[in-house]
Amino acid sequence: MALLAERPGRVPGDGIDAGVAAHYGDPLREQRAMARGCAVVDRSDRGLVVVTGADRLTWLHSLTSQHLEQLDDLTSVEGLILSPHGHVEQDLWFTAIGEEVWIDCEPGKAAELAEYLDRMRFMLRVEVEDRSDQFAMATLIGPRAAEVVADLLGGPAPGPGLLAGAPWGWARGLPFDREIDLVGTDAGIDEAVRRAIDAGAQPAGQMAYDAWRVEHLRPRLGRETDHRTIPHEIGLIGQAVHLNKGCYRGQETVARVHNLGRPPRRLVKLHVDGSQHTVPAPGAKVLSGTREVGFLGTSAMHYEEGPIALAVVKRNVADGAAVVIRDDEAEYAAVVDSGLTV
């Protein structure tokens, strides 16, 4: 169920975000709410897989890039499932709630995740269930986000990685500045979102959220990743990859590239020429002269900076470099604003 489906001005998203709002009439105003007050973003299209059973933590620890053996109750952490060659296949959030581990994932990825986990159970005491149809999420963003969540909870907002419970569901503190997730059932999160709006939050769609991600150099699976992306290239080492744990699929690549310190590509933010009054399409080629040096991920029109984008480019493309973005419709001049140092 999409949250705020009946709200005036709602325009539905497309592609992987078809299940949520693209905007509610003015994406630039929605961005200003994120920057200056508090915005609430419908992310109810995310999937949820729940793992139960006595071996759930040690089992998930062995399969993923994150240290999960001692994940405390009411805590949450990001982790990855990698291919045997260390390429990113799933970007996940693990949340311990009582005797369950909730794993939320990108839209459309829950069935694939549940199938993979089910194949890996062997004789262990674990059960895997796709509960995406019972799950909803909204994210509060902005300098007033903690204040609004405190109003919902009747007490302090949770800190990074921590959960706080309420009759409508859970509030989850994220390690990103000014962001808090609300997670629970459709009905519960619908109630929480309406209460958040009463407390001063402004509804914002995926276009505003994408602009926020680009501004803060935040990658997303399926946008800033391709079939050969490794965690080092998009800033996930340390955040979603624990470097001091036992074996897991893809660990050899992670360790080798970390020790050498030379990943082949890096995530960068681009300032795009705005004279065409459009933004380039995801997946467009990034060129340095006539040489292809990377691909475009998310592009957005920012309320202050104009057209901006995230791209994954060869490591030797320097900050400040001039590049060209070429999609099927047009070419755009761009400048590398900044990027991950790798």
Sequence and secondary structure as in RCSB ss.txt:
>XXXX:A:sequence
MALLAERPGRVPGDGIDAGVAAHYGDPLREQRAMARGCAVVDRSDRGLVVVTGADRLTWLHSLTSQHLEQLDDLT
SVEGLILSPHGHVEQDLWFTAIGEEVWIDCEPGKAAELAEYLDRMRFMLRVEVEDRSDQFAMATLIGPRAAEVVA
DLLGGPAPGPGLLAGAPWGWARGLPFDREIDLVGTDAGIDEAVRRAIDAGAQPAGQMAYDAWRVEHLRPRLGRET
DHRTIPHEIGLIGQAVHLNKGCYRGQETVARVHNLGRPPRRLVKLHVDGSQHTVPAPGAKVLSGTREVGFLGTSA
MHYEEGPIALAVVKRNVADGAAVVIRDDEAEYAAVVDSGLTV
>XXXX:A:secstr
  TTTT TT EE  GGGTTSEEESS HHHHHHHHHHS EEEE TT EEEEEESTTHHHHHHHHSSS  TT  TTB
EEEEEEE TTS EEEEEEEEEETTEEEEEESTT HHHHHHHHHHT TTSS EEEE GGG EEEEEESTTHHHHHH
HHHTS    TTBEEEETTEEEEE SSTTEEEEEE HHHHHHHHHHHHHTT EEE HHHHHHHHHHTT   TTTS 
 TT  GGGGT BTTTB SSS   TTHHHHHHHHHHT  SEEEEEEEE  TTSS   TT EEEETTEEEEEEEEEE
EETTTEEEEEEEEETT  TT EEEEE SS EEEEEEEEE   
